[in-house]
Amino acid sequence: MSVPDWQVFADADALVAELSAALCAEAQSAIAARGAFHLVLAGGTTPLALYRALAKQQAGDARWHVWYGDERCLSLDHPERNSGAIEAAWLAASAIPPENRRPIPAEQGSHEAATAYSEWLADVADFDLVLLGMGEDGHTASLFPGHIWDGADALAVHDAPKPPPERVSLSAARLNRSQRVWFVITGAGKREALMRWKNGEALPVSAIRGNQQTLAWLDRAAAG
């Protein structure tokens, strides 16, 4: 189990401003080195603010490849789908081609979607950057305490402790196949889980680490 480096900002706005600049710098570095940038996106309120900031910067082009850490098994037009919210906030207006934006087809059901996403990822090398959040129970993506975190690249999730119960998530092993993992965590409600993580408890978040860097981006409210 791992503990990341901690980076604390005064508030979510300051965090997002710094994070958007850092993400674009990582994209430039990956493209210079390998000709492509493979990015895994997280859902949630603060990540959506990041995506709006990236939209204002007109971030992304044909060398960017976008993946998703998890998705809810809901209809394509459901407002709680991660992919729909992120498309609206950033991707639809970006220069990233549709074929480079790979949402999880969770509307097909958890098993079918997990199988399809694992097949899509089979020929994809390590991710350059993974963005993740953290729940108040220490879950990340849709990897929950007491559930299976590993297996295929993408996992079918049943009986999730928060609705909807059916989801698809990248596995801990696949998320760990990344150069950098950045957790984006804001709000006082996350303090207890952060303390449990710092104390070495075996939470889903503590099972994820990047090959080069694992970093938690925190606002003051979360960090205490």
N, CA, C and O of each residue as an XYZ file, in Angstrom:
896
protein
N       0.840     -1.188      0.000
C       0.000      0.000      0.000
C       0.883      1.250      0.000
O       1.967      1.247      0.584
N       0.421      2.308     -0.651
C       1.268      3.484     -0.842
C       0.583      4.741     -0.346
O      -0.644      4.821     -0.288
N       1.396      5.717      0.009
C       0.932      7.051      0.393
C       1.568      8.038     -0.575
O       2.776      7.971     -0.804
N       0.788      8.955     -1.151
C       1.345      9.875     -2.140
C       2.047     11.056     -1.506
O       2.025     11.239     -0.289
N       2.669     11.854     -2.356
C       3.087     13.177     -1.930
C       1.846     14.053     -1.843
O       0.910     13.888     -2.626
N       1.835     14.976     -0.902
C       0.659     15.836     -0.684
C       0.978     17.258     -1.141
O       2.037     17.798     -0.823
N       0.063     17.851     -1.883
C       0.209     19.233     -2.336
C      -1.078     19.964     -1.975
O      -2.149     19.616     -2.471
N      -0.980     20.972     -1.114
C      -2.158     21.615     -0.535
C      -2.308     23.037     -1.079
O      -1.337     23.790     -1.157
N      -3.549     23.393     -1.455
C      -3.869     24.714     -1.989
C      -4.929     25.381     -1.107
O      -5.664     24.716     -0.378
N      -4.984     26.680     -1.191
C      -5.888     27.434     -0.326
C      -7.343     27.041     -0.544
O      -8.109     26.939      0.415
N      -7.725     26.820     -1.791
C      -9.102     26.447     -2.098
C      -9.126     25.711     -3.427
O      -8.098     25.560     -4.089
N     -10.320     25.251     -3.810
C     -10.450     24.463     -5.030
C     -10.094     25.269     -6.272
O      -9.533     24.723     -7.222
N     -10.412     26.562     -6.277
C     -10.098     27.389     -7.444
C      -8.586     27.466     -7.675
O      -8.118     27.339     -8.807
N      -7.840     27.670     -6.614
C      -6.381     27.719     -6.743
C      -5.832     26.371     -7.182
O      -4.902     26.300     -7.985
N      -6.413     25.306     -6.652
C      -5.989     23.964     -7.033
C      -6.211     23.729     -8.526
O      -5.316     23.250     -9.222
N      -7.395     24.065     -9.012
C      -7.731     23.823    -10.417
C      -6.825     24.622    -11.345
O      -6.395     24.110    -12.379
N      -6.533     25.862    -10.992
C      -5.670     26.689    -11.837
C      -4.287     26.059    -11.984
O      -3.736     26.004    -13.084
N      -3.733     25.586    -10.870
C      -2.402     24.971    -10.913
C      -2.455     23.613    -11.609
O      -1.550     23.256    -12.364
N      -3.509     22.870    -11.350
C      -3.641     21.529    -11.913
C      -3.781     21.569    -13.430
O      -3.170     20.756    -14.124
N      -4.569     22.493    -13.954
C      -4.755     22.571    -15.402
C      -3.444     22.890    -16.101
O      -3.154     22.330    -17.158
N      -2.648     23.785    -15.521
C      -1.347     24.110    -16.108
C      -0.414     22.912    -16.057
O       0.298     22.635    -17.022
N      -0.415     22.197    -14.930
C       0.462     21.032    -14.781
C       0.068     19.918    -15.747
O       0.935     19.251    -16.312
N      -1.226     19.716    -15.937
C      -1.691     18.669    -16.845
C      -1.258     18.969    -18.279
O      -0.800     18.074    -18.990
N      -1.401     20.214    -18.701
C      -0.985     20.576    -20.058
C       0.523     20.415    -20.233
O       0.985     20.034    -21.309
N       1.279     20.698    -19.202
C       2.732     20.503    -19.269
C       3.069     19.030    -19.404
O       3.983     18.672    -20.147
N       2.343     18.164    -18.693
C       2.574     16.726    -18.822
C       2.225     16.240    -20.220
O       2.905     15.373    -20.768
N       1.173     16.793    -20.793
C       0.802     16.425    -22.158
C       1.911     16.780    -23.132
O       2.278     15.970    -23.983
N       2.439     17.972    -23.012
C       3.527     18.405    -23.892
C       4.742     17.491    -23.749
O       5.375     17.131    -24.742
N       5.062     17.122    -22.523
C       6.207     16.261    -22.272
C       6.012     14.880    -22.877
O       6.924     14.343    -23.505
N       4.824     14.296    -22.693
C       4.546     12.966    -23.237
C       4.574     12.978    -24.760
O       5.108     12.060    -25.382
N       4.003     14.014    -25.358
C       3.973     14.109    -26.820
C       5.379     14.288    -27.375
O       5.722     13.715    -28.409
N       6.180     15.073    -26.696
C       7.572     15.253    -27.138
C       8.338     13.943    -27.065
O       9.184     13.670    -27.917
N       8.050     13.134    -26.059
C       8.796     11.885    -25.863
C       8.262     10.733    -26.703
O       9.036      9.934    -27.230
N       6.918     10.644    -26.831
C       6.330      9.452    -27.448
C       5.333      9.747    -28.563
O       4.830      8.821    -29.200
N       5.043     11.008    -28.804
C       4.127     11.362    -29.882
C       2.661     11.268    -29.527
O       1.810     11.499    -30.386
N       2.339     10.934    -28.282
C       0.948     10.800    -27.854
C       0.857     11.010    -26.355
O       1.847     10.885    -25.634
N      -0.353     11.334    -25.893
C      -0.620     11.555    -24.476
C      -1.868     10.770    -24.113
O      -2.957     11.076    -24.598
N      -1.719      9.757    -23.260
C      -2.840      8.925    -22.827
C      -3.247      9.353    -21.416
O      -2.473      9.226    -20.468
N      -4.465      9.856    -21.297
C      -4.981     10.470    -20.076
C      -6.229      9.731    -19.618
O      -7.125      9.462    -20.419
N      -6.290      9.405    -18.335
C      -7.486      8.800    -17.735
C      -8.201      9.853    -16.906
O      -7.598     10.508    -16.057
N      -9.504     10.009    -17.164
C     -10.289     11.054    -16.521
C     -11.097     10.520    -15.347
O     -11.515      9.362    -15.327
N     -11.305     11.400    -14.368
C     -12.134     11.107    -13.195
C     -13.420     11.910    -13.267
O     -13.453     12.987    -13.863
N     -14.470     11.393    -12.663
C     -15.688     12.159    -12.490
C     -15.614     12.981    -11.217
O     -14.631     12.912    -10.479
N     -16.663     13.764    -10.960
C     -16.714     14.539     -9.728
C     -16.725     16.033     -9.965
O     -16.428     16.501    -11.064
N     -17.069     16.778     -8.927
C     -17.252     18.220     -9.038
C     -15.959     18.952     -9.345
O     -15.914     19.757    -10.275
N     -14.910     18.690     -8.583
C     -13.650     19.401     -8.819
C     -13.023     19.018    -10.152
O     -12.546     19.906    -10.858
N     -12.997     17.727    -10.538
C     -12.528     17.421    -11.887
C     -13.320     18.131    -12.980
O     -12.738     18.535    -13.987
N     -14.635     18.293    -12.808
C     -15.406     19.020    -13.827
C     -14.949     20.470    -13.930
O     -14.907     21.030    -15.025
N     -14.606     21.081    -12.796
C     -14.059     22.432    -12.836
C     -12.733     22.450    -13.591
O     -12.449     23.397    -14.324
N     -11.921     21.408    -13.417
C     -10.680     21.282    -14.175
C     -10.972     21.195    -15.665
O     -10.310     21.859    -16.462
N     -11.948     20.391    -16.050
C     -12.241     20.218    -17.474
C     -12.746     21.523    -18.094
O     -12.454     21.815    -19.254
N     -13.489     22.290    -17.335
C     -13.914     23.599    -17.853
C     -12.711     24.514    -18.046
O     -12.661     25.286    -19.004
N     -11.740     24.429    -17.135
C     -10.523     25.226    -17.286
C      -9.741     24.776    -18.515
O      -9.184     25.607    -19.233
N      -9.695     23.474    -18.760
C      -9.006     22.966    -19.948
C      -9.721     23.418    -21.215
O      -9.078     23.704    -22.225
N     -11.036     23.481    -21.165
C     -11.786     23.970    -22.320
C     -11.429     25.418    -22.624
O     -11.256     25.780    -23.788
N     -11.316     26.249    -21.594
C     -10.952     27.653    -21.798
C      -9.554     27.787    -22.399
O      -9.277     28.723    -23.149
N      -8.683     26.844    -22.063
C      -7.326     26.851    -22.608
C      -7.237     26.183    -23.973
O      -6.166     26.124    -24.578
N      -8.382     25.674    -24.458
C      -8.429     24.943    -25.732
C      -7.421     23.785    -25.736
O      -6.715     23.549    -26.716
N      -7.385     23.092    -24.627
C      -6.445     21.974    -24.465
C      -6.893     20.768    -25.274
O      -8.088     20.500    -25.406
N      -5.918     20.044    -25.814
C      -6.184     18.790    -26.496
C      -6.139     18.898    -28.002
O      -6.606     19.874    -28.589
N      -5.559     17.862    -28.625
C      -5.546     17.769    -30.086
C      -5.498     16.295    -30.464
O      -5.746     15.429    -29.625
N      -5.181     16.007    -31.717
C      -5.244     14.639    -32.219
C      -4.222     13.715    -31.585
O      -4.293     12.501    -31.772
N      -3.272     14.262    -30.840
C      -2.279     13.429    -30.163
C      -2.709     13.041    -28.760
O      -2.022     12.261    -28.100
N      -3.823     13.564    -28.295
C      -4.367     13.223    -26.984
C      -5.307     12.020    -27.124
O      -6.083     11.931    -28.076
N      -5.221     11.101    -26.160
C      -6.107      9.934    -26.106
C      -6.724      9.893    -24.706
O      -6.012      9.853    -23.703
N      -8.037      9.905    -24.655
C      -8.758     10.070    -23.394
C      -9.493      8.783    -23.030
O     -10.237      8.222    -23.834
N      -9.265      8.333    -21.805
C      -9.905      7.148    -21.241
C     -10.638      7.546    -19.962
O     -10.499      8.670    -19.479
N     -11.412      6.620    -19.424
C     -12.197      6.888    -18.214
C     -11.850      5.879    -17.123
O     -11.691      4.687    -17.385
N     -11.737      6.386    -15.888
C     -11.446      5.511    -14.762
C     -12.619      4.643    -14.371
O     -12.437      3.506    -13.936
N     -13.841      5.176    -14.524
C     -15.026      4.390    -14.202
C     -16.250      5.032    -14.838
O     -16.203      6.155    -15.341
N     -17.337      4.291    -14.799
C     -18.600      4.804    -15.325
C     -19.758      4.112    -14.640
O     -19.652      2.958    -14.224
N     -20.869      4.829    -14.525
C     -22.103      4.281    -13.977
C     -22.901      3.606    -15.090
O     -22.939      4.100    -16.217
N     -23.532      2.489    -14.777
C     -24.346      1.786    -15.770
C     -25.714      2.457    -15.864
O     -26.697      2.015    -15.270
N     -25.733      3.526    -16.622
C     -26.921      4.340    -16.851
C     -27.040      4.600    -18.349
O     -26.096      4.363    -19.103
N     -28.192      5.083    -18.773
C     -28.385      5.380    -20.188
C     -27.431      6.478    -20.640
O     -26.967      7.278    -19.828
N     -27.143      6.513    -21.926
C     -26.187      7.475    -22.467
C     -26.552      8.912    -22.151
O     -25.673      9.753    -21.961
N     -27.840      9.197    -22.094
C     -28.275     10.576    -21.876
C     -28.551     10.897    -20.409
O     -29.073     11.967    -20.098
N     -28.206      9.982    -19.508
C     -28.475     10.224    -18.088
C     -27.530     11.309    -17.562
O     -26.336     11.270    -17.858
N     -28.030     12.263    -16.801
C     -27.178     13.368    -16.333
C     -26.060     12.962    -15.396
O     -25.132     13.745    -15.191
N     -26.106     11.759    -14.811
C     -25.049     11.328    -13.901
C     -23.988     10.469    -14.578
O     -23.118      9.918    -13.905
N     -24.050     10.351    -15.889
C     -22.971      9.675    -16.604
C     -21.731     10.560    -16.616
O     -21.816     11.732    -16.983
N     -20.577     10.016    -16.219
C     -19.329     10.780    -16.263
C     -19.026     11.272    -17.670
O     -18.642     12.426    -17.864
N     -19.200     10.397    -18.646
C     -18.835     10.748    -20.010
C     -19.668     11.908    -20.540
O     -19.139     12.786    -21.222
N     -20.944     11.924    -20.242
C     -21.792     13.018    -20.708
C     -21.399     14.350    -20.105
O     -21.337     15.363    -20.803
N     -21.134     14.349    -18.807
C     -20.752     15.590    -18.141
C     -19.415     16.108    -18.655
O     -19.241     17.313    -18.836
N     -18.468     15.197    -18.890
C     -17.133     15.611    -19.337
C     -17.159     16.055    -20.790
O     -16.450     16.990    -21.163
N     -17.966     15.397    -21.614
C     -18.129     15.854    -22.993
C     -18.671     17.286    -23.018
O     -18.185     18.131    -23.769
N     -19.680     17.542    -22.193
C     -20.285     18.870    -22.174
C     -19.336     19.922    -21.634
O     -19.326     21.056    -22.113
N     -18.533     19.554    -20.633
C     -17.646     20.531    -20.006
C     -16.428     20.852    -20.860
O     -15.897     21.961    -20.796
N     -15.976     19.874    -21.670
C     -14.693     20.068    -22.367
C     -14.594     19.362    -23.707
O     -14.356     20.008    -24.728
N     -14.771     18.042    -23.723
C     -14.335     17.252    -24.863
C     -15.083     17.557    -26.149
O     -14.477     17.569    -27.221
N     -16.388     17.805    -26.071
C     -17.166     18.023    -27.288
C     -16.662     19.213    -28.089
O     -16.738     19.211    -29.318
N     -16.151     20.223    -27.408
C     -15.668     21.432    -28.082
C     -14.161     21.406    -28.309
O     -13.596     22.362    -28.842
N     -13.510     20.320    -27.908
C     -12.059     20.254    -28.030
C     -11.653     19.767    -29.416
O     -12.498     19.354    -30.211
N     -10.352     19.820    -29.700
C      -9.811     19.305    -30.960
C      -9.391     17.841    -30.851
O      -8.746     17.314    -31.757
N      -9.749     17.182    -29.754
C      -9.475     15.749    -29.602
C     -10.495     14.994    -30.450
O     -11.694     15.129    -30.204
N     -10.072     14.205    -31.437
C     -11.032     13.533    -32.321
C     -11.934     12.571    -31.550
O     -11.518     12.012    -30.535
N     -13.160     12.375    -32.021
C     -14.070     11.448    -31.335
C     -13.486     10.055    -31.149
O     -13.733      9.411    -30.130
N     -12.705      9.580    -32.136
C     -12.142      8.236    -32.008
C     -11.056      8.152    -30.946
O     -10.657      7.055    -30.557
N     -10.573      9.295    -30.472
C      -9.582      9.318    -29.388
C     -10.230      9.519    -28.024
O      -9.535      9.538    -27.008
N     -11.539      9.666    -27.990
C     -12.276      9.844    -26.738
C     -13.041      8.551    -26.496
O     -14.027      8.265    -27.176
N     -12.577      7.768    -25.517
C     -13.079      6.410    -25.355
C     -13.861      6.242    -24.060
O     -13.319      5.750    -23.071
N     -15.135      6.648    -24.053
C     -15.959      6.409    -22.861
C     -16.237      4.918    -22.678
O     -16.236      4.154    -23.642
N     -16.468      4.524    -21.455
C     -16.846      3.144    -21.153
C     -18.298      2.935    -21.597
O     -19.160      3.717    -21.196
N     -18.605      1.923    -22.401
C     -19.975      1.721    -22.884
C     -20.876      1.079    -21.826
O     -21.444      0.008    -22.040
N     -20.990      1.749    -20.694
C     -21.670      1.162    -19.537
C     -23.163      0.982    -19.744
O     -23.804      0.243    -18.997
N     -23.729      1.647    -20.749
C     -25.151      1.460    -21.043
C     -25.435      0.030    -21.501
O     -26.590     -0.398    -21.500
N     -24.391     -0.718    -21.893
C     -24.548     -2.109    -22.323
C     -24.694     -3.073    -21.148
O     -25.021     -4.243    -21.349
N     -24.458     -2.598    -19.929
C     -24.435     -3.456    -18.756
C     -23.012     -3.665    -18.291
O     -22.075     -3.554    -19.081
N     -22.842     -3.965    -17.018
C     -21.500     -3.971    -16.435
C     -20.585     -5.034    -17.045
O     -19.428     -4.744    -17.347
N     -21.079     -6.255    -17.230
C     -20.209     -7.317    -17.752
C     -19.803     -7.030    -19.194
O     -18.625     -7.108    -19.542
N     -20.781     -6.700    -20.024
C     -20.490     -6.453    -21.435
C     -19.549     -5.259    -21.591
O     -18.621     -5.295    -22.399
N     -19.793     -4.203    -20.816
C     -18.967     -3.002    -20.927
C     -17.549     -3.255    -20.437
O     -16.586     -2.797    -21.052
N     -17.419     -3.981    -19.335
C     -16.085     -4.279    -18.809
C     -15.288     -5.125    -19.793
O     -14.094     -4.897    -19.987
N     -15.943     -6.096    -20.410
C     -15.265     -6.929    -21.403
C     -14.824     -6.102    -22.599
O     -13.694     -6.238    -23.068
N     -15.709     -5.243    -23.094
C     -15.377     -4.409    -24.249
C     -14.229     -3.461    -23.930
O     -13.321     -3.293    -24.745
N     -14.260     -2.843    -22.756
C     -13.217     -1.870    -22.418
C     -11.875     -2.562    -22.219
O     -10.838     -2.017    -22.597
N     -11.880     -3.733    -21.642
C     -10.638     -4.497    -21.490
C     -10.046     -4.829    -22.851
O      -8.828     -4.794    -23.028
N     -10.901     -5.151    -23.808
C     -10.417     -5.455    -25.159
C      -9.825     -4.208    -25.806
O      -8.785     -4.286    -26.462
N     -10.476     -3.059    -25.630
C      -9.939     -1.812    -26.200
C      -8.568     -1.489    -25.616
O      -7.693     -0.981    -26.316
N      -8.387     -1.786    -24.340
C      -7.146     -1.433    -23.652
C      -6.021     -2.444    -23.866
O      -4.879     -2.191    -23.483
N      -6.337     -3.579    -24.472
C      -5.359     -4.668    -24.566
C      -4.080     -4.243    -25.276
O      -2.992     -4.698    -24.923
N      -4.207     -3.378    -26.268
C      -3.033     -2.958    -27.037
C      -2.524     -1.581    -26.641
O      -1.681     -1.007    -27.331
N      -3.026     -1.051    -25.542
C      -2.619      0.278    -25.082
C      -1.530      0.125    -24.024
O      -1.690     -0.625    -23.061
N      -0.434      0.835    -24.210
C       0.664      0.795    -23.235
C       0.269      1.529    -21.962
O      -0.888      1.911    -21.788
N       1.226      1.720    -21.084
C       0.944      2.404    -19.826
C       0.384      3.797    -20.083
O       0.793      4.476    -21.025
N      -0.552      4.216    -19.238
C      -1.080      5.571    -19.317
C       0.011      6.574    -18.930
O       0.911      6.266    -18.148
N      -0.091      7.770    -19.493
C       0.824      8.835    -19.082
C       0.381      9.465    -17.766
O       1.203      9.742    -16.893
N      -0.932      9.688    -17.630
C      -1.456     10.364    -16.438
C      -2.840      9.844    -16.118
O      -3.700      9.759    -16.994
N      -3.051      9.496    -14.863
C      -4.355      9.064    -14.365
C      -4.844     10.083    -13.344
O      -4.139     10.393    -12.384
N      -6.048     10.600    -13.550
C      -6.714     11.459    -12.573
C      -7.727     10.628    -11.801
O      -8.507      9.886    -12.399
N      -7.721     10.747    -10.487
C      -8.641     10.011     -9.636
C      -9.163     10.909     -8.532
O      -8.492     11.856     -8.121
N     -10.347     10.615     -8.057
C     -10.869     11.246     -6.858
C     -10.804     10.276     -5.690
O     -10.190      9.213     -5.781
N     -11.445     10.656     -4.597
C     -11.538      9.772     -3.438
C     -12.845     10.035     -2.722
O     -13.197     11.185     -2.464
N     -13.570      8.966     -2.398
C     -14.798      9.097     -1.634
C     -14.536      9.139     -0.140
O     -13.415      8.897      0.308
N     -15.563      9.442      0.622
C     -15.422      9.545      2.074
C     -15.135      8.196      2.724
O     -14.728      8.143      3.885
N     -15.344      7.102      1.985
C     -15.006      5.759      2.490
C     -13.657      5.282      1.988
O     -13.267      4.144      2.249
N     -12.934      6.142      1.266
C     -11.637      5.761      0.731
C     -11.692      5.067     -0.610
O     -10.677      4.550     -1.076
N     -12.863      5.043     -1.248
C     -12.919      4.428     -2.573
C     -12.358      5.384     -3.620
O     -12.318      6.596     -3.412
N     -11.927      4.826     -4.741
C     -11.471      5.628     -5.875
C     -11.928      4.945     -7.144
O     -12.065      3.722     -7.178
N     -12.172      5.740     -8.215
C     -12.884      5.222     -9.381
C     -14.147      4.539     -8.835
O     -14.864      5.138     -8.033
N     -14.433      3.298     -9.253
C     -15.518      2.536     -8.603
C     -14.963      1.293     -7.932
O     -15.556      0.216     -7.985
N     -13.791      1.473     -7.289
C     -13.184      0.429     -6.460
C     -13.540      0.738     -5.008
O     -13.052      1.710     -4.431
N     -14.392     -0.095     -4.429
C     -14.934      0.171     -3.095
C     -14.340     -0.772     -2.052
O     -13.953     -1.893     -2.380
N     -14.266     -0.321     -0.792
C     -13.835     -1.224      0.274
C     -14.715     -2.470      0.317
O     -15.936     -2.393      0.186
N     -14.071     -3.613      0.502
C     -14.819     -4.856      0.578
C     -15.163     -5.475     -0.760
O     -15.759     -6.551     -0.802
N     -14.800     -4.822     -1.862
C     -15.062     -5.344     -3.198
C     -13.745     -5.784     -3.833
O     -12.665     -5.496     -3.318
N     -13.855     -6.480     -4.948
C     -12.667     -6.896     -5.694
C     -12.092     -5.697     -6.428
O     -12.826     -4.956     -7.082
N     -10.775     -5.501     -6.324
C     -10.116     -4.366     -6.965
C      -9.314     -4.768     -8.179
O      -8.922     -3.907     -8.966
N      -9.059     -6.045     -8.354
C      -8.177     -6.497     -9.433
C      -8.820     -7.603    -10.246
O      -9.830     -8.193     -9.861
N      -8.191     -7.865    -11.394
C      -8.681     -8.852    -12.342
C      -8.300     -8.385    -13.730
O      -7.130     -8.117    -14.004
N      -9.286     -8.287    -14.606
C      -9.056     -7.764    -15.949
C      -8.764     -6.268    -15.886
O      -8.840     -5.654    -14.822
N      -8.429     -5.689    -17.042
C      -8.177     -4.247    -17.080
C      -9.382     -3.456    -16.586
O      -9.229     -2.471    -15.864
N     -10.586     -3.889    -16.978
C     -11.820     -3.248    -16.537
C     -12.680     -4.273    -15.806
O     -12.776     -5.427    -16.225
N     -13.296     -3.846    -14.722
C     -14.064     -4.737    -13.851
C     -15.544     -4.377    -13.865
O     -15.905     -3.201    -13.883
N     -16.390     -5.388    -13.858
C     -17.812     -5.189    -13.614
C     -18.019     -5.057    -12.103
O     -17.576     -5.913    -11.337
N     -18.685     -3.994    -11.682
C     -18.904     -3.718    -10.257
C     -20.385     -3.909     -9.951
O     -21.247     -3.333    -10.614
N     -20.668     -4.726     -8.934
C     -22.045     -4.987     -8.519
C     -22.224     -4.538     -7.069
O     -21.272     -4.520     -6.290
N     -23.430     -4.185     -6.730
C     -23.779     -3.831     -5.349
C     -22.873     -2.733     -4.794
O     -22.436     -2.806     -3.645
N     -22.594     -1.726     -5.601
C     -21.826     -0.581     -5.108
C     -22.573      0.055     -3.944
O     -23.800      0.134     -3.982
N     -21.865      0.513     -2.908
C     -22.533      1.065     -1.733
C     -23.159      2.439     -1.963
O     -23.820      2.967     -1.069
N     -22.964      3.022     -3.134
C     -23.645      4.260     -3.483
C     -24.264      4.071     -4.858
O     -23.702      3.361     -5.692
N     -25.416      4.698     -5.114
C     -26.093      4.455     -6.383
C     -25.359      5.096     -7.556
O     -24.662      6.099     -7.406
N     -25.539      4.482     -8.738
C     -26.220      3.218     -8.984
C     -25.346      2.034     -8.594
O     -24.122      2.152     -8.561
N     -25.971      0.884     -8.294
C     -25.185     -0.259     -7.812
C     -24.331     -0.918     -8.885
O     -23.323     -1.551     -8.570
N     -24.725     -0.776    -10.162
C     -23.980     -1.393    -11.258
C     -23.062     -0.359    -11.900
O     -23.508      0.715    -12.301
N     -21.772     -0.692    -11.994
C     -20.765      0.215    -12.533
C     -19.693     -0.581    -13.262
O     -19.669     -1.812    -13.229
N     -18.816      0.151    -13.915
C     -17.611     -0.432    -14.508
C     -16.441      0.417    -14.042
O     -16.541      1.644    -14.005
N     -15.333     -0.221    -13.686
C     -14.162      0.504    -13.199
C     -12.895     -0.112    -13.764
O     -12.810     -1.330    -13.926
N     -11.914      0.722    -14.063
C     -10.587      0.184    -14.305
C     -10.096     -0.477    -13.025
O     -10.378      0.005    -11.928
N      -9.373     -1.564    -13.159
C      -8.857     -2.278    -11.996
C      -7.676     -1.534    -11.392
O      -7.090     -0.656    -12.025
N      -7.338     -1.893    -10.166
C      -6.164     -1.292     -9.523
C      -4.907     -1.587    -10.338
O      -4.049     -0.718    -10.494
N      -4.797     -2.802    -10.852
C      -3.613     -3.170    -11.627
C      -3.489     -2.326    -12.882
O      -2.385     -1.916    -13.241
N      -4.609     -2.057    -13.563
C      -4.538     -1.256    -14.794
C      -4.271      0.202    -14.479
O      -3.530      0.862    -15.208
N      -4.857      0.719    -13.410
C      -4.577      2.100    -13.013
C      -3.116      2.263    -12.631
O      -2.525      3.320    -12.853
N      -2.531      1.214    -12.054
C      -1.117      1.260    -11.676
C      -0.182      1.213    -12.880
O       1.008      1.504    -12.756
N      -0.705      0.857    -14.017
C       0.097      0.901    -15.242
C       0.048      2.323    -15.803
O      -0.535      2.570    -16.859
N       0.665      3.242    -15.080
C       0.655      4.653    -15.449
C       1.948      5.295    -14.976
O       2.546      4.874    -13.986
N       2.363      6.313    -15.695
C       3.551      7.038    -15.273
C       3.253      7.895    -14.044
O       4.050      7.954    -13.107
N       2.116      8.545    -14.062
C       1.753      9.431    -12.952
C       0.303      9.211    -12.561
O      -0.565      9.063    -13.421
N       0.048      9.191    -11.268
C      -1.304      9.146    -10.720
C      -1.503     10.381     -9.870
O      -0.752     10.625     -8.925
N      -2.514     11.157    -10.206
C      -2.840     12.370     -9.456
C      -4.239     12.235     -8.870
O      -5.216     12.113     -9.608
N      -4.334     12.257     -7.546
C      -5.619     12.279     -6.858
C      -6.045     13.732     -6.648
O      -5.246     14.563     -6.217
N      -7.290     14.025     -6.950
C      -7.838     15.373     -6.792
C      -8.912     15.299     -5.710
O      -9.972     14.707     -5.919
N      -8.633     15.905     -4.545
C      -9.470     15.688     -3.358
C      -9.759     17.031     -2.700
O      -8.838     17.746     -2.303
N     -11.035     17.370     -2.587
C     -11.425     18.644     -1.973
C     -12.584     18.431     -1.003
O     -13.364     17.488     -1.138
N     -12.676     19.321     -0.029
C     -13.805     19.315      0.892
C     -13.507     18.672      2.227
O     -12.772     17.688      2.308
N     -14.091     19.243      3.286
C     -13.843     18.771      4.650
C     -14.327     17.349      4.871
O     -13.832     16.662      5.764
N     -15.290     16.893      4.067
C     -15.805     15.541      4.224
C     -14.789     14.455      3.931
O     -15.016     13.291      4.258
N     -13.678     14.818      3.324
C     -12.658     13.830      2.964
C     -11.555     13.701      4.027
O     -10.675     12.851      3.892
N     -11.589     14.522      5.073
C     -10.486     14.544      6.040
C     -10.272     13.197      6.726
O      -9.136     12.745      6.869
N     -11.358     12.557      7.149
C     -11.213     11.305      7.889
C     -10.576     10.228      7.017
O      -9.680      9.511      7.462
N     -11.043     10.116      5.768
C     -10.468      9.117      4.872
C      -9.006      9.422      4.578
O      -8.189      8.507      4.476
N      -8.671     10.703      4.441
C      -7.274     11.073      4.224
C      -6.409     10.656      5.410
O      -5.294     10.169      5.223
N      -6.910     10.841      6.618
C      -6.154     10.447      7.796
C      -5.958      8.937      7.844
O      -4.878      8.458      8.190
N      -7.002      8.187      7.497
C      -6.885      6.726      7.462
C      -5.853      6.297      6.416
O      -5.083      5.361      6.631
N      -5.853      6.989      5.302
C      -4.878      6.707      4.241
C      -3.454      7.005      4.724
O      -2.545      6.192      4.554
N      -3.283      8.173      5.323
C      -1.956      8.545      5.838
C      -1.467      7.567      6.896
O      -0.264      7.342      7.030
N      -2.392      6.989      7.645
C      -2.027      6.050      8.706
C      -1.789      4.640      8.193
O      -1.537      3.728      8.980
N      -1.866      4.453      6.879
C      -1.509      3.181      6.295
C      -2.618      2.155      6.189
O      -2.350      0.973      5.969
N      -3.867      2.589      6.343
C      -4.972      1.647      6.235
C      -5.099      1.147      4.796
O      -4.816      1.883      3.851
N      -5.528     -0.109      4.634
C      -5.644     -0.728      3.306
C      -6.956     -0.302      2.657
O      -7.934     -1.049      2.670
N      -6.972      0.877      2.101
C      -8.120      1.423      1.384
C      -7.886      1.276     -0.119
O      -6.744      1.109     -0.548
N      -8.948      1.336     -0.925
C      -8.730      1.302     -2.381
C      -7.755      2.365     -2.872
O      -6.928      2.081     -3.738
N      -7.832      3.589     -2.338
C      -6.910      4.638     -2.801
C      -5.459      4.274     -2.543
O      -4.581      4.646     -3.321
N      -5.196      3.557     -1.468
C      -3.812      3.240     -1.114
C      -3.228      2.130     -1.975
O      -2.036      1.836     -1.890
N      -4.072      1.505     -2.813
C      -3.591      0.451     -3.707
C      -3.144      0.991     -5.053
O      -2.644      0.232     -5.884
N      -3.315      2.302     -5.288
C      -3.022      2.885     -6.600
C      -1.776      3.759     -6.496
O      -1.653      4.575     -5.582
N      -0.861      3.583     -7.436
C       0.372      4.377     -7.439
C       0.924      4.449     -8.858
O       0.788      3.499     -9.630
N       1.538      5.562     -9.197
C       2.158      5.729    -10.491
C       3.588      5.227    -10.497
O       4.230      5.144     -9.450
N       4.085      4.895    -11.673
C       5.457      4.409    -11.787
C       6.480      5.491    -11.474
O       7.532      5.209    -10.898
N       6.172      6.739    -11.855
C       7.085      7.849    -11.607
C       6.624      8.747    -10.468
O       7.449      9.297     -9.737
N       5.314      8.900    -10.313
C       4.823      9.864     -9.325
C       3.414      9.499     -8.883
O       2.578      9.101     -9.694
N       3.162      9.641     -7.593
C       1.816      9.570     -7.034
C       1.626     10.830     -6.196
O       2.353     11.056     -5.230
N       0.648     11.645     -6.571
C       0.497     12.972     -5.973
C      -0.962     13.211     -5.627
O      -1.852     12.927     -6.429
N      -1.206     13.729     -4.439
C      -2.550     14.127     -4.028
C      -2.647     15.646     -4.056
O      -1.896     16.339     -3.370
N      -3.566     16.150     -4.846
C      -3.852     17.585     -4.935
C      -5.022     17.855     -3.988
O      -6.135     17.383     -4.221
N      -4.768     18.616     -2.919
C      -5.746     18.841     -1.868
C      -6.048     20.310     -1.697
O      -5.175     21.157     -1.883
N      -7.296     20.618     -1.338
C      -7.550     21.977     -0.874
C      -7.426     21.998      0.642
O      -7.374     20.945      1.278
N      -7.378     23.183      1.218
C      -7.151     23.322      2.652
C      -8.252     22.655      3.463
O      -7.996     22.116      4.540
N      -9.484     22.691      2.943
C     -10.602     22.087      3.668
C     -10.411     20.587      3.836
O     -10.709     20.037      4.897
N      -9.914     19.920      2.793
C      -9.688     18.480      2.879
C      -8.473     18.166      3.752
O      -8.490     17.235      4.557
N      -7.428     18.957      3.576
C      -6.177     18.679      4.286
C      -6.252     19.028      5.767
O      -5.480     18.520      6.580
N      -7.187     19.898      6.101
C      -7.298     20.304      7.502
C      -6.200     21.286      7.892
O      -6.147     21.729      9.039
